[in-house]
Amino acid sequence: MNKIWLSSPHLGTAEYDYVKEAFDTNWISPLGPNVNGFEDDISSFLGTGRKLSGDIKTAALSSGTAALHLALIILGVEAGDIVLVQSFTFCGTTNPVTYQGAKIVFIDSEPETWNMCPDALAQALNKYKEKVKAIIPVHLYGMPSKMKELQDVADRYDVPIIEDAAEALGSSYKNMACGTFGEMSALSFNGNKIITTSGGGALVSAKPEYIEKARFLSTQARDQAPHYQHSQIGYNYRMSNIVAGIGRGQMKVLNERVAQRRANNKRYRNFFNSIPGISFQTEPNNDFFSNYWLTAILIDPVLTGGITRETVRLALNADNIESRPLWKPMHLQPIYEGSEFFGTRLCERLFENGLCLPSGSNLTDEEFDRIFSTLGKLFKV
Ligand SMILES: *Cc1c(COP(=O)(O)O)cnc(C)c1O
């Protein structure tokens, strides 16, 4: 039986044409019409319906991690500074802070969205005040964070938010797109994300000077001169014109992909409806619109009669179906041992009991039959 993946790339029909055009016109570099076109597509997608002032601008980069790294550099984060980061996330959020030699203080999740807890954030800011140079919340699995509450707390201390929207393209909060709340925001187009360029990312901001700076830094920080002249350290982080062609094609199907992922989520909810002990990461109210990039559940072994998240994961795995525990909180990772943490350790309990189910937008009815047959045997329904 074929493997059912957690989230695999799902190409549309236009990607190949854009890539072919890059070949045909010899734009095989981190420069060219696909890069510009892809940036414009993202900016207009995110900017649609936006009520805040300032147009959204985008710099296409080699990864979401690179986008976060440049955001920190542009804000001047350096060794000795403190950055407050949601602990419940992927290492792509935290690694760039460590690249800069800054210290991470970890912030817990809150129970509704599973994202950064505004109260724990306030406690950390109250302790470290002006030592804090940036705050990084994450919209996990596509679920928007409580941005209003987080922004209110951040504003009290005048600390900028860098929004990690790597998993949340197509999600929105109070009718504004995720990726437009931060001083700067990071997107990812890695192979498993809701749309992909095989690998890639973008930095987004309503401040054009940040985006110009990101483009400059991502192409080795070359000064204006006929020869190569450098007065700053740069990076080789720009997206290539070939992969940007894939991105342009993917932008045409983004809304469809969101609808497909949300339909998956609904299917799982219907299936688990009558099974005690299973709960979902759920939009708290109509302010929150998740792309449901991954459908994430919590399994309470007391209510399931002893079935744990590992029982479920291993049963799926035995039938060649991939599922994955929720992110292991970064403050529990060996690389961040001994780091400070603010909160009630909710994210540790989410990690212990949580599982991401296969959520690709290209899952077929037959594949869902297989998934539900395995789960049905396990839960005896
Ligand atoms: C994927 C991801 C990133 C990093 O993106 P890459 O493009 O893989 O570098 C950062 N943060 C989160 C939460 C992610 O899921």
The ligand as an ORCA input file, in Angstrom:
! r2SCAN-3c Opt
* xyz 0 1
  C       8.332     25.770      8.322
  C       8.458     26.659      9.475
  C       9.493     27.598      9.589
  C      10.689     27.676      8.705
  O      10.477     27.624      7.387
  P      11.560     27.019      6.375
  O      11.092     27.564      5.073
  O      11.459     25.529      6.466
  O      12.912     27.533      6.757
  C       9.482     28.476     10.665
  N       8.533     28.413     11.587
  C       7.541     27.512     11.542
  C       6.507     27.529     12.616
  C       7.473     26.588     10.502
  O       6.508     25.679     10.489
*
